[in-house]
């Protein structure tokens, strides 16, 4: 039995779909107010709970051999990115889970002090690496599925908002490829006890993304390119009213102000480990 947290998210729902297509038993950890009907239709067992509750984590793990932690924080890095994962790891050790897959983020080990999500994920990485469990840590550079809402907006308006450096590099991974790697890490000995940088097969500049949209939707791109200072100003204003939201903005600013891409050697290693030809961003967007 697999346990998948974040099962209604972009990664989690794809992981569950792959497992059920392979007729593998899977338990989806979902919130009561989430849309989990499709997971149920696919034959997944549904566990309704809250990852901030220790007792829910303990119940969800009963009878589980494998855990894939694919949940995000929703702005609550301490409780969800950190504490929930630590509790999952501790429970996995107690019940003898055979393999734990953790979806982290590229750059978690760079020491971004102003980015709560990066800090939380790095601490979880270290805890998992020293836990004694078999593990695989996947560090995606960026998810192609995150661009789908932007693509739809571009389709309607032709406008693309690009904040900050338009030449900053990225290598965006097909979310479907990431889900395949998460599932296959369980049985792939080459991925066992590995921490892997995950990116797409091409290094893009951020300004390349609206050009890809332009080709797909056959309309000229109108790029709005305000400076990063606009985020700093907004963050300062938000901090006057809500310090937690201000901290969350730190992660957003870190993502905008730094490059997140994989080297050709890292991509070659990924394709060799998983025997997978990685999908380009344009191919993913055209399919979706």
TIRO-498574 format. One line per 8 residues: their letters; for each residue x, y, z of N, C-alpha, C. Coordinates in nm, 4 decimals, decimal comma. Layout:
N
A> X:Y:Z:X:Y:Z:X:Y:Z  ...;
% end
This chain:
288
XXXXXXXX> 0,0841:-0,1205:0,0000:0,0000:0,0000:0,0000:0,0873:0,1251:0,0000  0,0565:0,2173:-0,0919:0,1207:0,3483:-0,0973:0,0346:0,4499:-0,0226  0,0994:0,5415:0,0465:0,0322:0,6607:0,0982:0,0852:0,7794:0,0206  -0,0057:0,8590:-0,0358:0,0325:0,9791:-0,1096:-0,0292:1,0994:-0,0400  0,0561:1,1893:0,0103:0,0051:1,3143:0,0665:0,0006:1,4198:-0,0443  -0,0888:1,5171:-0,0268:-0,1069:1,6150:-0,1336:-0,1683:1,5510:-0,2567  -0,2561:1,4535:-0,2354:-0,3059:1,3707:-0,3460:-0,3956:1,4457:-0,4427  -0,4494:1,5595:-0,4046:-0,5309:1,6371:-0,4980:-0,4504:1,7478:-0,5655;
XXXXXXXX> -0,3210:1,7578:-0,5339:-0,2358:1,8586:-0,5954:-0,1861:1,8150:-0,7323  -0,1145:1,9041:-0,7991:-0,0677:1,8762:-0,9341:0,0188:1,7515:-0,9415  0,1085:1,7343:-0,8444:0,1953:1,6161:-0,8448:0,1190:1,4953:-0,7930  0,0555:1,5115:-0,6794:-0,0099:1,3993:-0,6133:-0,1149:1,3301:-0,6978  -0,1989:1,4078:-0,7660:-0,3039:1,3440:-0,8451:-0,2459:1,2638:-0,9609  -0,1323:1,3092:-1,0147:-0,0661:1,2337:-1,1217:-0,0007:1,1074:-1,0672  0,0546:1,1169:-0,9471:0,1132:0,9988:-0,8835:0,0055:0,8927:-0,8609  -0,1072:0,9336:-0,8078:-0,2171:0,8395:-0,7825:-0,2653:0,7770:-0,9127;
XXXXXXXX> -0,2767:0,8578:-1,0170:-0,3238:0,8073:-1,1468:-0,2304:0,6984:-1,1990  -0,0985:0,7230:-1,1884:-0,0007:0,6239:-1,2354:-0,0136:0,4943:-1,1549  -0,0229:0,5067:-1,0237:-0,0323:0,3886:-0,9381:-0,1578:0,3072:-0,9681  -0,2685:0,3749:-0,9888:-0,3932:0,3020:-1,0150:-0,3931:0,2394:-1,1544  -0,3291:0,3041:-1,2512:-0,3171:0,2424:-1,3838:-0,2359:0,1134:-1,3762  -0,1444:0,1082:-1,2802:-0,0643:-0,0122:-1,2582:-0,1326:-0,1075:-1,1604  -0,2559:-0,0728:-1,1223:-0,3374:-0,1537:-1,0302:-0,2680:-0,1738:-0,8957  -0,2026:-0,0669:-0,8519:-0,1320:-0,0678:-0,7238:-0,2199:-0,0053:-0,6161;
XXXXXXXX> -0,2343:-0,0693:-0,5010:-0,3151:-0,0102:-0,3936:-0,2542:0,1218:-0,3461  -0,3384:0,2236:-0,3324:-0,2903:0,3545:-0,2894:-0,3942:0,4202:-0,2003  -0,3451:0,4869:-0,0985:-0,4297:0,5638:-0,0070:-0,3979:0,7113:-0,0274  -0,4987:0,7893:-0,0611:-0,4803:0,9319:-0,0868:-0,5171:1,0122:0,0377  -0,4210:1,0879:0,0876:-0,4445:1,1757:0,2028:-0,4987:1,3073:0,1490  -0,6254:1,3375:0,1844:-0,6916:1,4564:0,1314:-0,7590:1,5331:0,2442  -0,7864:1,6593:0,2171:-0,8638:1,7405:0,3114:-1,0125:1,7269:0,2805  -1,0954:1,7498:0,3812:-1,2396:1,7348:0,3654:-1,2945:1,8258:0,2562;
XXXXXXXX> -1,2398:1,9476:0,2455:-1,2932:2,0441:0,1494:-1,2268:2,0372:0,0120  -1,1443:1,9339:-0,0110:-1,0785:1,9213:-0,1409:-1,1639:1,8398:-0,2378  -1,1294:1,8483:-0,3651:-1,2013:1,7737:-0,4676:-1,1291:1,6409:-0,4920  -1,1807:1,5354:-0,4328:-1,1132:1,4060:-0,4409:-1,1973:1,3005:-0,5134  -1,3060:1,3424:-0,5759:-1,3947:1,2486:-0,6441:-1,3249:1,1683:-0,7526  -1,2366:1,2328:-0,8293:-1,1665:1,1636:-0,9370:-1,0725:1,0575:-0,8811  -1,0071:1,0867:-0,7695:-0,9188:0,9879:-0,7062:-0,9993:0,8656:-0,6636  -1,1159:0,8902:-0,6076:-1,2036:0,7812:-0,5646:-1,2500:0,6995:-0,6847;
XXXXXXXX> -1,2822:0,7692:-0,7931:-1,3267:0,7025:-0,9164:-1,2170:0,6121:-0,9727  -1,0926:0,6526:-0,9566:-0,9797:0,5734:-1,0061:-0,9523:0,4504:-0,9203  -1,0156:0,4429:-0,8051:-0,9988:0,3262:-0,7187:-0,9053:0,3478:-0,6020  -0,8693:0,4729:-0,5772:-0,7840:0,5015:-0,4627:-0,8654:0,4980:-0,3340  -0,8046:0,4452:-0,2279:-0,8628:0,4600:-0,0955:-0,8470:0,6055:-0,0535  -0,9502:0,6615:0,0073:-0,9474:0,8020:0,0474:-0,9349:0,8121:0,1992  -0,8341:0,8871:0,2430:-0,8210:0,9182:0,3852:-0,8400:1,0678:0,4016  -0,9438:1,1053:0,4724:-0,9733:1,2465:0,4958:-0,9120:1,2880:0,6290;
XXXXXXXX> -0,8241:1,3861:0,6219:-0,7578:1,4300:0,7442:-0,6858:1,5613:0,7260  -0,6100:1,5985:0,8264:-0,5353:1,7237:0,8273:-0,3912:1,6926:0,8655  -0,2982:1,7336:0,7809:-0,1570:1,7025:0,8053:-0,0983:1,7775:0,9249  -0,1693:1,8729:0,9775:-0,1193:1,9388:1,0988:-0,1569:1,8599:1,2244  -0,2389:1,7558:1,2069:-0,2827:1,6737:1,3202:-0,2023:1,5436:1,3250  -0,1282:1,5250:1,4319:-0,0447:1,4053:1,4468:-0,1273:1,2780:1,4385  -0,2437:1,2790:1,5012:-0,3252:1,1566:1,5033:-0,3723:1,1179:1,3632  -0,3976:1,2168:1,2775:-0,4389:1,1864:1,1407:-0,3244:1,1230:1,0623;
XXXXXXXX> -0,2039:1,1745:1,0821:-0,0863:1,1166:1,0157:-0,0665:0,9727:1,0604  -0,0806:0,9470:1,1888:-0,0620:0,8116:1,2411:-0,1652:0,7156:1,1812  -0,2903:0,7580:1,1754:-0,3951:0,6721:1,1204:-0,3731:0,6468:0,9712  -0,3338:0,7511:0,8994:-0,3160:0,7390:0,7548:-0,2042:0,6427:0,7190  -0,1056:0,6296:0,8064:0,0110:0,5455:0,7784:-0,0099:0,3980:0,8109  -0,1193:0,3651:0,8781:-0,1420:0,2255:0,9168:-0,1463:0,1348:0,7939  -0,0646:0,0289:0,7953:-0,0651:-0,0677:0,6869:0,0062:-0,0242:0,5605  0,0834:0,0845:0,5693:0,1496:0,1414:0,4517:0,2926:0,0887:0,4409;
XXXXXXXX> 0,3347:0,0577:0,3178:0,4733:0,0159:0,2933:0,5573:0,1270:0,2297  0,4901:0,2183:0,1579:0,5611:0,3231:0,0844:0,4892:0,4560:0,1045  0,5676:0,5626:0,1173:0,5101:0,6964:0,1324:0,5698:0,7885:0,0267  0,4829:0,8618:-0,0402:0,5263:0,9675:-0,1314:0,4705:1,0990:-0,0787  0,5590:1,1826:-0,0278:0,5188:1,3114:0,0288:0,5203:1,4164:-0,0816  0,4010:1,4512:-0,1283:0,3884:1,5432:-0,2422:0,3072:1,6671:-0,2078  0,2834:1,6906:-0,0788:0,1998:1,8047:-0,0417:0,2817:1,9336:-0,0364  0,2127:2,0436:-0,0581:0,2733:2,1755:-0,0455:0,2361:2,2385:0,0864;
XXXXXXXX> 0,2737:2,3645:0,1031:0,2531:2,4294:0,2322:0,1329:2,5231:0,2341  0,0911:2,5709:0,1173:-0,0183:2,6678:0,1155:0,0112:2,7903:0,1995  0,1391:2,8266:0,2096:0,1792:2,9427:0,2889:0,2113:2,9105:0,4331  0,1946:2,7844:0,4728:0,2209:2,7437:0,6110:0,3419:2,6502:0,6125  0,4605:2,7063:0,5912:0,5815:2,6256:0,5753:0,6176:2,5490:0,7027  0,6004:2,6107:0,8169:0,6401:2,5461:0,9424:0,5552:2,4218:0,9700  0,4234:2,4361:0,9623:0,3351:2,3250:0,9973:0,3300:2,2166:0,8902  0,3296:2,2556:0,7630:0,3087:2,1580:0,6566:0,4376:2,1122:0,5902;
XXXXXXXX> 0,5222:2,2068:0,5474:0,6479:2,1661:0,4845:0,7424:2,1014:0,5847  0,7410:2,1483:0,7083:0,8350:2,0955:0,8075:0,7710:1,9929:0,9014  0,6839:2,0375:0,9905:0,6359:1,9484:1,0970:0,5635:1,8255:1,0440  0,4798:1,8429:0,9446:0,4045:1,7288:0,8917:0,4985:1,6244:0,8326  0,6012:1,6684:0,7625:0,6957:1,5734:0,7040:0,7812:1,5044:0,8093  0,8203:1,5794:0,9119:0,8962:1,5178:1,0219:0,8122:1,4096:1,0882  0,6846:1,4384:1,1103:0,5954:1,3400:1,1721:0,5755:1,2190:1,0811  0,5645:1,2428:0,9507:0,5518:1,1317:0,8555:0,6750:1,0416:0,8599;
XXXXXXXX> 0,7923:1,1033:0,8664:0,9173:1,0262:0,8718:0,9248:0,9453:1,0013  0,8919:1,0089:1,1132:0,8952:0,9384:1,2414:0,7986:0,8194:1,2413  0,6796:0,8415:1,1876:0,5800:0,7341:1,1825:0,6258:0,6237:1,0869  0,6884:0,6630:0,9757:0,7392:0,5651:0,8799:0,8427:0,4743:0,9452  0,9274:0,5319:1,0301:1,0285:0,4517:1,1013:0,9607:0,3546:1,1985  0,8584:0,4017:1,2671:0,7902:0,3188:1,3661:0,7270:0,1954:1,3037  0,6687:0,2118:1,1852:0,5924:0,1010:1,1251:0,6734:0,0252:1,0193  0,7983:0,0652:0,9972:0,8834:-0,0080:0,9044:0,8539:0,0161:0,7582;
XXXXXXXX> 0,8228:0,1410:0,7216:0,8017:0,1751:0,5804:0,9275:0,1409:0,5007  0,9083:0,0856:0,3819:1,0206:0,0356:0,3025:1,0905:0,1443:0,2206  1,0168:0,2492:0,1842:1,0788:0,3568:0,1049:0,9963:0,4841:0,1212  1,0653:0,5966:0,1315:1,0018:0,7276:0,1509:1,0516:0,8201:0,0404  0,9589:0,8712:-0,0396:0,9931:0,9666:-0,1457:0,9475:1,1054:-0,1027  1,0385:1,1999:-0,1054:1,0091:1,3364:-0,0627:1,0287:1,4328:-0,1795  0,9250:1,5084:-0,2103:0,9342:1,6114:-0,3134:0,9819:1,7405:-0,2483  1,1046:1,7766:-0,2741:1,1640:1,8978:-0,2174:1,1611:2,0088:-0,3232;
XXXXXXXX> 1,2656:2,0892:-0,3295:1,2725:2,1981:-0,4265:1,4187:2,2221:-0,4616  1,4459:2,2481:-0,5883:1,5821:2,2781:-0,6289:1,6281:2,4062:-0,5591  1,7468:2,4014:-0,5002:1,7979:2,5170:-0,4268:1,7735:2,5095:-0,2778  1,7145:2,3994:-0,2313:1,6880:2,3868:-0,0872:1,8160:2,3936:-0,0054  1,9268:2,3539:-0,0667:2,0541:2,3497:0,0048:2,1380:2,4761:-0,0144  2,0807:2,5821:-0,0701:2,1585:2,7033:-0,0979:2,1572:2,8034:0,0173  2,0788:2,7781:0,1191:2,0792:2,8658:0,2358:2,0016:2,9946:0,2183  1,8899:2,9894:0,1477:1,8060:3,1091:0,1317:1,7352:3,1397:0,2639;
XXXXXXXX> 1,7910:3,2310:0,3406:1,7401:3,2597:0,4745:1,6037:3,3276:0,4732  1,5697:3,3900:0,3618:1,4453:3,4663:0,3548:1,3316:3,3864:0,2920  1,3519:3,2550:0,2737:1,2534:3,1711:0,2056:1,2109:3,0555:0,2960  1,0999:3,0700:0,3702:1,0585:2,9668:0,4659:1,0420:2,8274:0,4046  0,9878:2,8195:0,2835:0,9662:2,6887:0,2215:1,0995:2,6185:0,1959  1,1972:2,6923:0,1441:1,3286:2,6347:0,1159:1,3949:2,5855:0,2453  1,3865:2,6669:0,3503:1,4476:2,6293:0,4780:1,3813:2,5054:0,5365  1,2488:2,5017:0,5310:1,1761:2,3882:0,5865:1,2088:2,2600:0,5116;
XXXXXXXX> 1,2093:2,2675:0,3808:1,2370:2,1481:0,3011:1,3800:2,0990:0,3224  1,4739:2,1904:0,3387:1,6114:2,1490:0,3628:1,6247:2,0745:0,4953  1,5571:2,1228:0,5988:1,5623:2,0548:0,7276:1,4999:1,9158:0,7186  1,3915:1,9043:0,6427:1,3291:1,7729:0,6234:1,4237:1,6799:0,5473  1,4898:1,7332:0,4444:1,5874:1,6530:0,3700:1,6915:1,5927:0,4641  1,7486:1,6768:0,5485:1,8543:1,6309:0,6392:1,8008:1,5266:0,7374  1,6802:1,5483:0,7852:1,6189:1,4553:0,8802:1,5941:1,3200:0,8136  1,5450:1,3229:0,6911:1,5179:1,1999:0,6174:1,6478:1,1255:0,5849;
XXXXXXXX> 1,7500:1,1992:0,5458:1,8786:1,1375:0,5112:1,9425:1,0667:0,6300  1,9153:1,1144:0,7492:1,9744:1,0548:0,8702:1,8784:0,9604:0,9429  1,7622:0,9343:0,8837:1,6571:0,8589:0,9516:1,6802:0,7084:0,9533  1,7599:0,6586:0,8599:1,7754:0,5142:0,8460:1,6771:0,4526:0,7489  1,5802:0,5311:0,7022:1,4851:0,4839:0,6014:1,5504:0,4831:0,4637  1,5039:0,3932:0,3767:1,5357:0,4072:0,2351:1,4579:0,5264:0,1821  1,5242:0,6126:0,1085:1,4586:0,7360:0,0653:1,5031:0,7740:-0,0760  1,4224:0,8601:-0,1370:1,4625:0,9343:-0,2566:1,4115:1,0762:-0,2398;
XXXXXXXX> 1,5001:1,1733:-0,2572:1,4626:1,3143:-0,2502:1,4705:1,3719:-0,3911  1,3595:1,4248:-0,4373:1,3517:1,4841:-0,5703:1,3396:1,6359:-0,5558  1,4296:1,7080:-0,6224:1,4320:1,8545:-0,6135:1,3954:1,9177:-0,7479  1,2666:1,9368:-0,7756:1,2279:1,9952:-0,9046:1,2626:2,1433:-0,9137  1,3043:2,1849:-1,0341:1,3367:2,3256:-1,0593:1,2113:2,4099:-1,0714  1,1063:2,3540:-1,1230:0,9802:2,4246:-1,1430:0,8855:2,3311:-1,2148  0,7561:2,3404:-1,1858:0,6584:2,2478:-1,2418:0,5897:2,3077:-1,3633  0,5833:2,2307:-1,4699:0,5154:2,2777:-1,5910:0,3679:2,3060:-1,5640;
XXXXXXXX> 0,3067:2,2269:-1,4755:0,1641:2,2465:-1,4476:0,1354:2,3816:-1,3834  0,2354:2,4408:-1,3164:0,2153:2,5731:-1,2568:0,1924:2,6809:-1,3619  0,2343:2,6518:-1,4857:0,2206:2,7499:-1,5927:0,0868:2,7396:-1,6659  0,0078:2,6377:-1,6370:-0,1186:2,6200:-1,7093:-0,2154:2,7377:-1,6906  -0,2313:2,7909:-1,5670:-0,3195:2,9081:-1,5535:-0,2672:3,0297:-1,6311  -0,1342:3,0481:-1,6334:-0,0758:3,1589:-1,7089:-0,0975:3,1390:-1,8582  -0,0867:3,0135:-1,9010:-0,1091:2,9832:-2,0424:-0,2531:3,0138:-2,0830  -0,3467:2,9779:-1,9971:-0,4878:3,0049:-2,0273:-0,5150:3,1546:-2,0330;
XXXXXXXX> -0,4542:3,2308:-1,9411:-0,4712:3,3765:-1,9424:-0,4103:3,4363:-2,0686  -0,2931:3,3835:-2,1073:-0,2293:3,4315:-2,2300:-0,3161:3,4007:-2,3516  -0,3746:3,2832:-2,3521:-0,4613:3,2440:-2,4637:-0,5743:3,3444:-2,4840  -0,6260:3,3971:-2,3725:-0,7374:3,4911:-2,3790:-0,6931:3,6337:-2,4089  -0,5742:3,6731:-2,3589:-0,5358:3,8148:-2,3637:-0,4085:3,8442:-2,4425  -0,3209:3,7455:-2,4543:-0,1909:3,7697:-2,5173:-0,0918:3,8391:-2,4250  -0,1313:3,8590:-2,2979:-0,0471:3,9311:-2,2016:0,0264:3,8320:-2,1120  0,1546:3,8598:-2,0883:0,2346:3,7765:-1,9975:0,3072:3,8680:-1,9006;
XXXXXXXX> 0,2839:3,8446:-1,7700:0,3489:3,9229:-1,6656:0,4780:3,8538:-1,6247  0,5909:3,9215:-1,6450:0,7226:3,8669:-1,6139:0,7927:3,9647:-1,5198  0,7945:3,9322:-1,3913:0,8518:4,0226:-1,2914:1,0008:3,9942:-1,2759  1,0821:4,0980:-1,2856:1,2255:4,0826:-1,2623:1,3029:4,0481:-1,3881  1,4155:3,9803:-1,3699:1,5114:3,9549:-1,4774:1,4547:3,8597:-1,5822  1,4363:3,9087:-1,7030:1,3775:3,8281:-1,8093:1,4765:3,7262:-1,8657  1,6050:3,7421:-1,8329:1,7071:3,6507:-1,8857:1,7472:3,5425:-1,7844  1,6854:3,5429:-1,6686:1,7136:3,4428:-1,5659:1,6786:3,3032:-1,6193;
XXXXXXXX> 1,7636:3,2053:-1,5867:1,7485:3,0716:-1,6451:1,6671:2,9776:-1,5555  1,5966:2,8872:-1,6230:1,5156:2,7882:-1,5540:1,5097:2,6619:-1,6385  1,4839:2,5495:-1,5756:1,4576:2,4257:-1,6512:1,3359:2,3597:-1,5889  1,2234:2,3762:-1,6534:1,0943:2,3376:-1,5972:1,0641:2,1922:-1,6313  1,0275:2,1158:-1,5299:1,0029:1,9739:-1,5471:0,8555:1,9484:-1,5784  0,8308:1,8599:-1,6727:0,6952:1,8102:-1,6947:0,6460:1,7473:-1,5652  0,5313:1,7910:-1,5173:0,4787:1,7370:-1,3917:0,4482:1,5885:-1,4056  0,4151:1,5451:-1,5263:0,3921:1,4026:-1,5498:0,5220:1,3238:-1,5355;
XXXXXXXX> 0,6320:1,3787:-1,5871:0,7620:1,3125:-1,5717:0,8010:1,3034:-1,4248  0,7779:1,4097:-1,3497:0,8116:1,4093:-1,2068:0,7312:1,3022:-1,1336  0,6040:1,2883:-1,1677:0,5204:1,1872:-1,1032:0,5710:1,0465:-1,1344  0,6117:1,0244:-1,2588:0,6676:0,8944:-1,2965:0,7929:0,8646:-1,2144  0,8797:0,9643:-1,2012:1,0028:0,9442:-1,1243:0,9724:0,9174:-0,9770  0,8735:0,9869:-0,9220:0,8373:0,9649:-0,7817:0,7931:0,8206:-0,7596  0,7098:0,7700:-0,8490:0,6599:0,6323:-0,8359:0,7718:0,5317:-0,8603  0,8494:0,5520:-0,9657:0,9526:0,4547:-1,0022:1,0705:0,4537:-0,9057;
XXXXXXXX> 1,0847:0,5602:-0,8263:1,1932:0,5636:-0,7274:1,1807:0,4506:-0,6256  1,0594:0,4039:-0,6032:1,0350:0,2992:-0,5045:1,1066:0,1691:-0,5422  1,1060:0,1356:-0,6710:1,1610:0,0077:-0,7156:1,2932:0,0209:-0,7902  1,3402:0,1447:-0,8075:1,4616:0,1693:-0,8845:1,5809:0,1784:-0,7891  1,6660:0,0772:-0,7897:1,7785:0,0739:-0,6960:1,8749:0,1904:-0,7182  1,8820:0,2416:-0,8415:1,9720:0,3529:-0,8712:1,9239:0,4835:-0,8085  1,7960:0,4880:-0,7713:1,7400:0,6077:-0,7084:1,7347:0,5979:-0,5568  1,7684:0,4820:-0,5034:1,7589:0,4615:-0,3593:1,8663:0,5417:-0,2859;
XXXXXXXX> 1,8229:0,6139:-0,1839:1,9110:0,6973:-0,1008:1,9856:0,8020:-0,1838  1,9150:0,8570:-0,2815:1,9705:0,9607:-0,3673:1,8921:1,0911:-0,3508  1,9632:1,2019:-0,3657:1,9016:1,3346:-0,3714:1,9285:1,3889:-0,5107  1,8216:1,4099:-0,5872:1,8362:1,4355:-0,7295:1,7785:1,5704:-0,7706  1,8581:1,6465:-0,8451:1,8077:1,7691:-0,9080:1,7205:1,7288:-1,0258  1,6018:1,7890:-1,0337:1,5041:1,7500:-1,1352:1,4689:1,8706:-1,2221  1,4931:1,8581:-1,3500:1,4579:1,9664:-1,4422:1,4217:1,9101:-1,5780  1,3679:1,9949:-1,6628:1,3356:1,9535:-1,7983:1,4601:1,9434:-1,8838;
XXXXXXXX> 1,4459:1,8993:-2,0081:1,5612:1,8712:-2,0934:1,6260:1,9941:-2,1544  1,5691:2,1128:-2,1294:1,6240:2,2341:-2,1883:1,6334:2,3440:-2,0832  1,7379:2,4237:-2,0935:1,7530:2,5406:-2,0067:1,6929:2,6599:-2,0798  1,5915:2,7200:-2,0187:1,5210:2,8315:-2,0789:1,5523:2,9604:-2,0050  1,5499:3,0709:-2,0766:1,5432:3,2006:-2,0116:1,3955:3,2302:-1,9852  1,3682:3,3074:-1,8819:1,2282:3,3308:-1,8459:1,1494:3,3969:-1,9586  1,2162:3,4754:-2,0414:1,1461:3,5396:-2,1520:1,1093:3,4396:-2,2625  1,1675:3,3194:-2,2585:1,1323:3,2177:-2,3573:0,9911:3,1643:-2,3367;
XXXXXXXX> 0,9415:3,1708:-2,2138:0,8115:3,1107:-2,1825:0,6980:3,1779:-2,2589  0,6845:3,3120:-2,2585:0,5776:3,3709:-2,3395:0,5948:3,3455:-2,4889  0,7179:3,3250:-2,5337:0,7385:3,2933:-2,6748:0,6856:3,1533:-2,7066  0,6996:3,0617:-2,6117:0,6402:2,9288:-2,6280:0,4875:2,9402:-2,6328  0,4315:3,0201:-2,5432:0,2870:3,0444:-2,5464:0,2447:3,0998:-2,6820  0,3248:3,1920:-2,7320:0,2933:3,2567:-2,8595:0,2868:3,1539:-2,9730  0,3791:3,0608:-2,9747:0,3783:2,9571:-3,0789:0,2567:2,8664:-3,0656  0,2244:2,8314:-2,9423:0,1142:2,7380:-2,9198:-0,0194:2,8002:-2,9590;
XXXXXXXX> -0,0404:2,9256:-2,9191:-0,1706:2,9900:-2,9390:-0,1739:3,0828:-3,0597  -0,0604:3,0901:-3,1294:-0,0504:3,1663:-3,2545:-0,0991:3,3110:-3,2378  -0,0441:3,3750:-3,1346:-0,0716:3,5163:-3,1163:0,0522:3,5828:-3,0576  0,0702:3,7088:-3,0907:0,1884:3,7814:-3,0464:0,1851:3,8030:-2,8957  0,3008:3,7888:-2,8334:0,3096:3,8056:-2,6881:0,3329:3,9517:-2,6519  0,2541:4,0013:-2,5576:0,2765:4,1343:-2,5008:0,3272:4,1132:-2,3587  0,4575:4,1382:-2,3384:0,5216:4,1080:-2,2107:0,5257:4,2316:-2,1209  0,4664:4,2193:-2,0032:0,4784:4,3217:-1,9001:0,5938:4,2809:-1,8094;
XXXXXXXX> 0,6936:4,3698:-1,7946:0,8166:4,3329:-1,7238:0,8516:4,4343:-1,6148  0,7694:4,4382:-1,5065:0,8009:4,5298:-1,3967:0,9231:4,4821:-1,3201  0,9935:4,5730:-1,2523:1,1128:4,5354:-1,1747:1,0749:4,4583:-1,0492  1,1737:4,3856:-0,9970:1,1520:4,3080:-0,8752:1,1185:4,3980:-0,7564  1,1554:4,5240:-0,7660:1,1278:4,6182:-0,6565:0,9786:4,6286:-0,6268  0,8958:4,5980:-0,7254:0,7512:4,6058:-0,7022:0,7075:4,5001:-0,6002  0,7750:4,3849:-0,6019:0,7460:4,2797:-0,5040:0,7913:4,3237:-0,3653  0,9077:4,3889:-0,3585:0,9581:4,4374:-0,2301:0,8633:4,5391:-0,1689;
XXXXXXXX> 0,8117:4,6270:-0,2539:0,7184:4,7276:-0,2043:0,5902:4,6655:-0,1527  0,5377:4,5712:-0,2289:0,4148:4,5036:-0,1879:0,4359:4,4244:-0,0600  0,5534:4,3620:-0,0501:0,5837:4,2832:0,0686:0,5910:4,3707:0,1930  0,6478:4,4888:0,1801:0,6581:4,5808:0,2933:0,5207:4,6248:0,3411  0,4316:4,6510:0,2458:0,2955:4,6925:0,2812:0,2221:4,5789:0,3518  0,2336:4,4569:0,2971:0,1670:4,3414:0,3584:0,2191:4,3182:0,4996  0,3501:4,3417:0,5201:0,4104:4,3203:0,6507:0,3534:4,4091:0,7593  0,2964:4,5208:0,7209:0,2336:4,6098:0,8191:0,1096:4,5474:0,8803;
XXXXXXXX> 0,0491:4,4526:0,8075:-0,0782:4,3955:0,8517:-0,0686:4,2468:0,8868  0,0239:4,1757:0,8207:0,0310:4,0307:0,8405:0,1740:3,9828:0,8211  0,2424:3,9569:0,9304:0,3829:3,9186:0,9224:0,4021:3,7798:0,8625  0,3049:3,6902:0,8825:0,3163:3,5559:0,8254:0,3100:3,5609:0,6730  0,2207:3,6429:0,6219:0,2114:3,6585:0,4762:0,3378:3,7239:0,4211  0,3950:3,8141:0,4984:0,5201:3,8776:0,4565:0,6309:3,7744:0,4439  0,6361:3,6787:0,5383:0,7359:3,5728:0,5313:0,7150:3,4859:0,4079  0,5890:3,4552:0,3784:0,5589:3,3734:0,2609:0,6047:3,4434:0,1336;
XXXXXXXX> 0,5957:3,5742:0,1319:0,6415:3,6518:0,0169:0,7927:3,6376:-0,0029  0,8632:3,6050:0,1070:1,0066:3,5850:0,0957:1,0402:3,4690:0,0034  0,9609:3,3620:0,0111:0,9809:3,2479:-0,0785:0,9538:3,2885:-0,2224  0,8472:3,3648:-0,2434:0,8116:3,4109:-0,3779:0,9230:3,4970:-0,4368  0,9772:3,5863:-0,3544:1,0845:3,6725:-0,4022:1,2104:3,5915:-0,4348  1,2388:3,4913:-0,3536:1,3546:3,4054:-0,3790:1,3414:3,3355:-0,5136  1,2223:3,2891:-0,5442:1,1986:3,2226:-0,6721:1,2197:3,3181:-0,7896  1,1801:3,4438:-0,7716:1,1928:3,5424:-0,8792:1,3358:3,5931:-0,8955;
XXXXXXXX> 1,4119:3,5917:-0,7878:1,5415:3,6589:-0,7865:1,6600:3,5650:-0,8089  1,6330:3,4381:-0,8333:1,7420:3,3416:-0,8489:1,7150:3,2487:-0,9661  1,8211:3,1835:-1,0114:1,8087:3,0897:-1,1227:1,7923:2,9477:-1,0690  1,7019:2,8726:-1,1313:1,6762:2,7350:-1,0913:1,6749:2,6488:-1,2173  1,7898:2,5901:-1,2458:1,7991:2,5057:-1,3652:1,8965:2,3922:-1,3396  1,8830:2,2867:-1,4177:1,9708:2,1708:-1,4083:2,0751:2,1746:-1,5191  2,1924:2,1256:-1,4881:2,2990:2,1195:-1,5875:2,2729:2,0030:-1,6833  2,3332:2,0047:-1,8023:2,3187:1,8909:-1,8943:2,3587:1,7583:-1,8303;
XXXXXXXX> 2,4626:1,7600:-1,7465:2,5058:1,6370:-1,6794:2,3982:1,5848:-1,5844  2,3303:1,6757:-1,5134:2,2239:1,6347:-1,4217:2,1058:1,5757:-1,4981  2,0722:1,6350:-1,6123:1,9621:1,5834:-1,6934:1,9983:1,4465:-1,7515  2,1213:1,4341:-1,7975:2,1661:1,3060:-1,8522:2,1592:1,1971:-1,7457  2,1976:1,2324:-1,6235:2,1920:1,1359:-1,5132:2,0481:1,0941:-1,4843  1,9567:1,1915:-1,4829:1,8159:1,1600:-1,4587:1,7619:1,0626:-1,5616  1,7870:1,0931:-1,6881:1,7350:1,0087:-1,7950:1,7950:0,8686:-1,7886  1,9199:0,8595:-1,7443:1,9847:0,7288:-1,7325:1,9267:0,6493:-1,6159;
XXXXXXXX> 1,9028:0,7157:-1,5022:1,8501:0,6468:-1,3843:1,7101:0,5928:-1,4107  1,6253:0,6792:-1,4681:1,4846:0,6419:-1,4840:1,4510:0,5869:-1,6221  1,5530:0,5825:-1,7109:1,5308:0,5331:-1,8475:1,4098:0,6028:-1,9094  1,4174:0,7353:-1,9035:1,3063:0,8206:-1,9430:1,3567:0,9348:-2,0299  1,2904:0,9580:-2,1421:1,3213:1,0742:-2,2246:1,2352:1,1896:-2,1756  1,2995:1,2885:-2,1143:1,2256:1,3970:-2,0505:1,1519:1,4840:-2,1525  1,0342:1,5256:-2,1143:0,9465:1,6032:-2,2016:0,9784:1,7523:-2,1923  0,9732:1,8219:-2,3040:0,9943:1,9657:-2,3044:0,8711:2,0373:-2,2496;
XXXXXXXX> 0,8913:2,1613:-2,2087:0,7797:2,2426:-2,1606:0,6755:2,2610:-2,2704  0,7195:2,2878:-2,3915:0,6244:2,3117:-2,5004:0,5392:2,1886:-2,5262  0,5995:2,0710:-2,5224:0,5233:1,9483:-2,5432:0,4180:1,9301:-2,4340  0,4573:1,9559:-2,3090:0,3627:1,9429:-2,1972:0,2449:2,0376:-2,2162  0,2725:2,1626:-2,2492:0,1649:2,2613:-2,2630:0,0726:2,2270:-2,3789  0,1279:2,1768:-2,4861:0,0435:2,1394:-2,6008:-0,0491:2,0225:-2,5651  -0,0024:1,9307:-2,4806:-0,0853:1,8166:-2,4408:-0,1958:1,8563:-2,3437  -0,1694:1,9637:-2,2683:-0,2626:1,9995:-2,1611:-0,3443:2,1230:-2,1935;
% end
